[in-house]
Amino acid sequence: SGKVQNVRPMLGSREALDELSKSMQILFLTARDHIFTRKTKLWLRAAEFPEAPVYLRKGTRFWSASPQAHKIERLKENRTRVPNIRWGVGDKPGDAIAYMAHGIRPILLAKVRPPGITSDVPVLPDWHAILELIKKG
């Protein structure tokens, strides 16, 4: 598995999130098990991402829920705490579905549109394009 610091952030992701964090609250949602909370936070800090809440999978030690189901569940909890989530960026079709289930506009980070992802979901190849779209509103 190697050192967590050796995992490189996606090109342009830090710059995009830095820029967005000036005008909106960022939050990180991942399907990683909660036992990785500290590691994940350290990695985000080492990679110099903006400080933001991090939500991991909790209580599902044995991965009973799919990542998509987990994210839907966590988003449900967060709707009360963070009522106005405007955009959700993910790199799996299930991410877009989880966001849409909560009325959050999804952005899918992918080179090509995956099967089953309708044309109303923006599919963008990189963080630069994502930043541009979100800045347009």
C-alpha positions as CSV (number, residue, x, y, z in Angstrom):
1,S,0.0,0.0,0.0
2,G,2.9,2.4,0.6
3,K,2.9,5.8,2.3
4,V,-0.3,7.7,2.1
5,Q,1.6,10.8,1.2
6,N,2.7,9.2,-2.1
7,V,-0.8,9.2,-3.5
8,R,-0.9,12.2,-5.7
9,P,-3.9,14.5,-5.8
10,M,-5.7,14.8,-9.1
11,L,-4.2,17.4,-11.3
12,G,-5.8,20.8,-10.6
13,S,-8.0,19.5,-7.8
14,R,-6.3,21.5,-5.1
15,E,-6.3,24.7,-7.0
16,A,-10.0,24.3,-7.9
17,L,-11.0,23.6,-4.4
18,D,-8.9,26.4,-3.0
19,E,-10.6,28.8,-5.3
20,L,-14.1,27.4,-4.5
21,S,-13.5,27.4,-0.8
22,K,-13.3,31.2,-0.9
23,S,-16.9,31.5,-1.8
24,M,-18.5,28.2,-0.6
25,Q,-18.1,25.6,2.1
26,I,-16.3,22.5,0.8
27,L,-16.9,19.0,2.3
28,F,-15.2,15.7,1.5
29,L,-17.3,12.6,1.2
30,T,-15.7,9.2,0.7
31,A,-16.7,5.6,0.8
32,R,-13.5,4.7,2.7
33,D,-14.0,3.1,6.1
34,H,-14.0,5.4,9.1
35,I,-10.9,3.6,10.4
36,F,-9.0,5.7,7.7
37,T,-10.3,9.0,9.0
38,R,-7.0,10.1,10.5
39,K,-5.1,8.9,7.4
40,T,-7.5,10.7,5.1
41,K,-7.3,14.0,7.0
42,L,-3.5,13.8,7.1
43,W,-3.4,13.2,3.4
44,L,-5.7,16.1,2.6
45,R,-3.6,18.3,4.8
46,A,-0.3,17.1,3.3
47,A,-1.7,17.7,-0.1
48,E,-2.7,21.2,1.0
49,F,-6.4,21.0,0.3
50,P,-8.6,23.6,2.0
51,E,-9.6,22.7,5.5
52,A,-13.1,21.1,5.3
53,P,-15.2,18.5,7.1
54,V,-14.5,14.9,6.0
55,Y,-17.2,12.2,6.0
56,L,-16.2,8.6,5.8
57,R,-18.1,5.3,5.9
58,K,-19.0,4.7,9.5
59,G,-20.1,1.5,11.3
60,T,-19.9,-0.6,8.1
61,R,-16.7,-2.3,9.0
62,F,-17.5,-5.1,6.5
63,W,-18.7,-3.1,3.6
64,S,-22.3,-4.3,3.7
65,A,-23.5,-1.2,1.9
66,S,-22.4,-0.3,-1.7
67,P,-20.4,3.0,-1.9
68,Q,-23.5,4.5,-3.6
69,A,-25.8,3.4,-0.8
70,H,-23.3,4.7,1.8
71,K,-23.1,8.1,0.1
72,I,-26.8,8.4,-0.1
73,E,-27.1,7.6,3.6
74,R,-24.3,10.0,4.6
75,L,-25.8,12.8,2.4
76,K,-29.2,12.2,4.1
77,E,-27.5,12.9,7.5
78,N,-25.7,15.9,6.2
79,R,-28.8,17.5,4.6
80,T,-29.9,18.8,8.0
81,R,-26.4,19.9,9.0
82,V,-25.5,21.3,5.6
83,P,-28.8,22.2,4.0
84,N,-27.7,24.0,0.9
85,I,-25.3,21.6,-0.9
86,R,-25.3,23.0,-4.4
87,W,-22.8,20.7,-6.3
88,G,-21.5,17.2,-5.8
89,V,-18.4,16.1,-7.7
90,G,-17.6,12.4,-8.0
91,D,-15.8,10.0,-10.3
92,K,-18.2,7.1,-10.3
93,P,-21.7,6.9,-11.8
94,G,-23.0,5.9,-8.3
95,D,-21.8,9.2,-7.0
96,A,-23.9,11.2,-9.5
97,I,-26.9,9.0,-8.6
98,A,-26.4,9.5,-4.8
99,Y,-26.2,13.3,-5.3
100,M,-29.3,13.4,-7.5
101,A,-31.2,11.4,-4.9
102,H,-30.8,14.4,-2.7
103,G,-31.5,17.2,-5.2
104,I,-27.8,18.0,-5.4
105,R,-26.5,18.9,-8.9
106,P,-24.0,16.2,-9.8
107,I,-20.8,16.6,-11.8
108,L,-19.1,13.5,-13.0
109,L,-15.3,13.5,-13.4
110,A,-14.7,11.2,-16.3
111,K,-13.2,11.2,-19.8
112,V,-16.3,9.7,-21.4
113,R,-19.9,9.5,-20.4
114,P,-20.5,6.2,-18.7
115,P,-23.5,4.1,-19.8
116,G,-26.7,4.9,-17.9
117,I,-25.6,8.5,-17.1
118,T,-28.1,10.8,-18.7
119,S,-27.2,13.8,-20.8
120,D,-28.4,16.3,-18.1
121,V,-25.4,15.2,-15.9
122,P,-22.3,17.2,-16.7
123,V,-19.4,14.8,-17.5
124,L,-16.2,16.7,-17.4
125,P,-12.6,15.5,-18.0
126,D,-10.7,17.5,-15.4
127,W,-10.9,19.9,-12.4
128,H,-10.3,23.0,-14.5
129,A,-13.5,22.3,-16.4
130,I,-15.3,21.6,-13.1
131,L,-14.2,24.9,-11.6
132,E,-15.4,26.8,-14.7
133,L,-18.8,25.2,-14.6
134,I,-19.3,25.8,-10.9
135,K,-18.1,29.5,-11.2
136,K,-20.8,30.0,-13.9
137,G,-23.3,28.9,-11.3
